[in-house]
Amino acid sequence: MPPKHSKNIIITGTSRGIGFELVHLFASQGHNVLALSRNAQPVNNLHFDNISSFAFDLCEEDDYKKVTQFIDNEFKHVDILINNAGMLINKPFSETTFKDFTKVYETNVFGVSELTRIVLPYMKSNGHVVTISSMGGIQGSMKFPGLAAYSSSKGAVITLTELLAEEYKATGPQFNVLALGAVQTEMLKEAFPEYQAPTTAKAMAAYIQDFALNGNTYYNGKVLQVSNSTP
């Protein structure tokens, strides 16, 4: 049974991990999903009528026009934007290059900023922009060597979210950040092959889905630390 009020939802980073699970969860509940990732194929294999997808790269300026065209022609308005796509480079700081930092920030910060800017005119006062950050981006949290670019970029989107919530507080929509602890995803496995995370992508996706649908009733401009480990 589709929900009484099905929502129009845009999610980035949907070819695997949490993003892929989110697309499946929302679509199976009858919501309309635009799934954006550099590789659209995994989502296309889900065969839901209410999922649309095309190849989209957060670092390619022309790709944003495709999103605008899609909203104009199909969605007309957007209820929820989930900035989930992320890039992680794990290497000692002394070995990182200007290009490494640029690549990480292009996806994790500039891409979040630009897609949000593109989508905002289509959002109503009760819309919700949810950005996925990391515990590594929280000031005072435990830090891991090798993640200078990744964790600092995740700190940047926390501050960006606070600023946007302030700037749009009179009109909406609402902006929140979820700073995730370790989740067992392909991205984590590539960076830390030996580490086994306590939370599955599917379990975390279920939490994020519920928060995206309901969290903006209670939160705006907030960062929630979604981590079941200490630190």
C-alpha positions as CSV (number, residue, x, y, z in Angstrom):
1,M,0.0,0.0,0.0
2,P,1.5,3.4,-1.0
3,P,1.4,6.0,1.8
4,K,-1.5,8.5,1.7
5,H,0.9,11.3,0.9
6,S,3.8,9.9,-1.1
7,K,6.8,12.2,-1.1
8,N,9.3,13.2,-3.8
9,I,12.7,12.4,-2.6
10,I,16.2,12.9,-4.1
11,I,19.1,10.8,-2.8
12,T,22.8,10.9,-3.8
13,G,25.3,8.1,-3.7
14,T,22.8,5.4,-4.5
15,S,24.8,2.8,-6.3
16,R,25.8,0.9,-3.1
17,G,25.7,1.0,0.7
18,I,23.4,3.2,2.7
19,G,22.2,5.1,-0.4
20,F,21.2,2.0,-2.2
21,E,19.3,0.7,0.8
22,L,17.5,4.1,1.2
23,V,16.2,4.0,-2.4
24,H,14.8,0.5,-1.8
25,L,13.2,1.5,1.5
26,F,11.5,4.7,0.2
27,A,10.4,3.1,-3.1
28,S,8.9,0.0,-1.4
29,Q,6.8,2.4,0.8
30,G,5.4,4.1,-2.3
31,H,7.5,7.3,-2.3
32,N,8.9,8.7,-5.6
33,V,12.7,8.6,-5.6
34,L,15.2,10.2,-7.9
35,A,18.4,8.2,-7.3
36,L,21.6,9.9,-8.3
37,S,25.0,8.3,-8.5
38,R,27.9,8.0,-11.0
39,N,26.7,4.5,-11.7
40,A,23.0,4.3,-12.2
41,Q,22.9,0.6,-13.0
42,P,22.4,-1.0,-9.5
43,V,19.3,1.1,-8.8
44,N,17.9,0.4,-12.3
45,N,18.0,-3.3,-11.4
46,L,15.5,-2.7,-8.6
47,H,12.6,-2.4,-11.1
48,F,10.4,0.0,-9.2
49,D,8.1,2.2,-11.3
50,N,8.5,5.0,-8.7
51,I,12.3,5.1,-9.0
52,S,14.0,7.3,-11.5
53,S,17.8,7.4,-12.0
54,F,20.5,8.6,-14.3
55,A,24.2,8.9,-14.1
56,F,25.1,12.0,-12.1
57,D,28.5,13.2,-10.9
58,L,28.6,15.8,-8.2
59,C,31.8,17.2,-9.6
60,E,30.4,17.8,-13.1
61,E,28.6,21.2,-13.4
62,D,26.6,20.2,-16.4
63,D,25.0,17.2,-14.6
64,Y,23.1,19.6,-12.3
65,K,21.1,20.8,-15.3
66,K,19.8,17.3,-15.7
67,V,18.5,17.4,-12.1
68,T,16.7,20.7,-12.7
69,Q,15.2,19.4,-16.0
70,F,14.0,16.3,-14.2
71,I,12.3,18.2,-11.4
72,D,10.7,20.6,-13.9
73,N,9.3,17.8,-16.0
74,E,8.5,15.1,-13.4
75,F,8.5,16.0,-9.7
76,K,7.5,19.7,-9.9
77,H,8.4,19.9,-6.2
78,V,10.8,18.1,-3.8
79,D,10.0,17.1,-0.3
80,I,13.2,15.6,0.9
81,L,16.9,15.8,-0.3
82,I,19.3,13.4,1.2
83,N,23.0,14.4,0.6
84,N,24.4,10.9,1.1
85,A,27.2,10.7,-1.5
86,G,30.7,10.7,0.0
87,M,34.3,10.2,-1.0
88,L,36.9,8.8,1.4
89,I,40.7,8.8,1.0
90,N,42.7,7.1,3.6
91,K,46.4,8.0,3.5
92,P,48.9,9.7,5.8
93,F,48.6,13.5,5.6
94,S,52.2,13.9,4.4
95,E,51.3,11.9,1.3
96,T,48.1,13.7,0.4
97,T,48.1,16.0,-2.6
98,F,46.3,19.2,-3.5
99,K,44.3,16.9,-5.9
100,D,43.3,14.5,-3.1
101,F,41.8,17.3,-1.0
102,T,40.1,18.9,-4.0
103,K,38.5,15.6,-5.0
104,V,37.2,14.9,-1.5
105,Y,35.9,18.4,-1.0
106,E,34.3,18.5,-4.4
107,T,32.1,15.6,-3.5
108,N,31.6,16.0,0.2
109,V,31.3,19.8,0.4
110,F,30.9,21.6,-2.9
111,G,28.6,18.9,-4.3
112,V,26.4,19.1,-1.2
113,S,26.3,22.9,-1.4
114,E,25.5,23.0,-5.2
115,L,22.8,20.3,-5.2
116,T,21.1,21.9,-2.2
117,R,21.2,25.2,-3.9
118,I,19.7,23.7,-7.1
119,V,16.9,21.9,-5.3
120,L,15.9,24.6,-2.7
121,P,13.6,26.6,-5.1
122,Y,11.5,23.4,-5.5
123,M,11.1,22.8,-1.8
124,K,8.1,23.8,0.4
125,S,8.3,25.3,3.9
126,N,8.1,21.8,5.5
127,G,10.8,20.3,3.2
128,H,13.8,18.5,4.7
129,V,17.4,18.6,3.7
130,V,19.4,15.8,5.4
131,T,23.1,15.7,5.0
132,I,25.1,12.6,6.0
133,S,28.2,13.5,7.9
134,S,30.6,11.5,10.1
135,M,31.5,11.3,13.7
136,G,35.0,12.2,12.5
137,G,33.6,15.7,11.6
138,I,32.4,16.4,15.1
139,Q,34.7,18.7,17.1
140,G,36.2,16.9,20.0
141,S,35.4,13.4,18.7
142,M,38.1,10.8,18.4
143,K,40.1,11.3,15.2
144,F,41.8,8.7,13.0
145,P,45.1,9.2,11.2
146,G,44.8,9.1,7.5
147,L,41.4,10.8,7.3
148,A,42.5,14.5,7.3
149,A,40.7,15.3,4.0
150,Y,37.6,13.1,4.7
151,S,36.9,14.1,8.3
152,S,37.6,17.8,7.8
153,S,35.2,17.8,4.8
154,K,32.6,16.2,7.0
155,G,33.1,18.9,9.6
156,A,32.5,21.6,6.9
157,V,29.0,20.3,6.0
158,I,28.0,20.4,9.6
159,T,28.7,24.1,9.7
160,L,27.1,24.6,6.3
161,T,23.9,23.0,7.6
162,E,23.8,25.3,10.6
163,L,24.2,28.3,8.4
164,L,21.5,27.2,5.9
165,A,19.0,26.5,8.8
166,E,19.6,30.1,10.0
167,E,19.3,31.6,6.6
168,Y,16.0,29.8,5.8
169,K,14.5,29.6,9.3
170,A,11.7,32.1,8.4
171,T,10.6,30.3,5.3
172,G,11.8,26.7,5.5
173,P,12.8,24.1,4.6
174,Q,14.6,22.5,7.5
175,F,18.2,21.4,7.4
176,N,19.8,18.7,9.6
177,V,22.9,16.6,9.7
178,L,23.4,13.0,10.8
179,A,27.0,12.3,11.9
180,L,27.3,8.5,11.5
181,G,29.6,6.2,13.4
182,A,31.1,3.2,11.7
183,V,28.7,1.5,9.3
184,Q,29.6,-1.7,7.4
185,T,29.7,-0.4,3.8
186,E,31.9,-1.0,0.8
187,M,33.4,2.5,1.3
188,L,34.5,1.6,4.8
189,K,35.8,-1.8,3.7
190,E,37.9,-0.1,1.0
191,A,39.5,2.3,3.5
192,F,39.8,-0.1,6.4
193,P,39.8,-3.7,5.1
194,E,40.3,-5.3,8.5
195,Y,37.6,-3.4,10.4
196,Q,34.2,-4.8,11.1
197,A,31.6,-2.1,11.9
198,P,28.8,-2.8,14.4
199,T,26.0,-1.4,12.2
200,T,24.8,-2.7,8.8
201,A,24.0,-0.4,5.9
202,K,20.4,-1.6,5.9
203,A,19.9,-0.9,9.6
204,M,21.4,2.6,9.3
205,A,19.3,3.3,6.2
206,A,16.1,2.5,8.2
207,Y,17.1,5.1,10.8
208,I,17.9,7.7,8.2
209,Q,14.7,7.1,6.3
210,D,12.6,7.6,9.4
211,F,14.6,10.8,10.3
212,A,14.2,12.2,6.8
213,L,10.4,11.8,6.9
214,N,9.8,13.0,10.5
215,G,12.9,14.6,12.0
216,N,12.3,18.1,10.8
217,T,9.2,18.3,13.0
218,Y,11.6,18.3,16.0
219,Y,15.0,19.5,14.7
220,N,16.4,22.3,12.5
221,G,20.0,23.2,12.1
222,K,21.1,20.3,14.3
223,V,23.7,17.6,14.1
224,L,22.7,14.3,15.6
225,Q,25.5,11.8,16.5
226,V,24.2,8.5,15.3
227,S,26.8,6.2,16.7
228,N,26.4,3.2,19.0
229,S,30.1,2.9,19.9
230,T,32.3,4.8,22.4
231,P,34.0,7.0,21.4
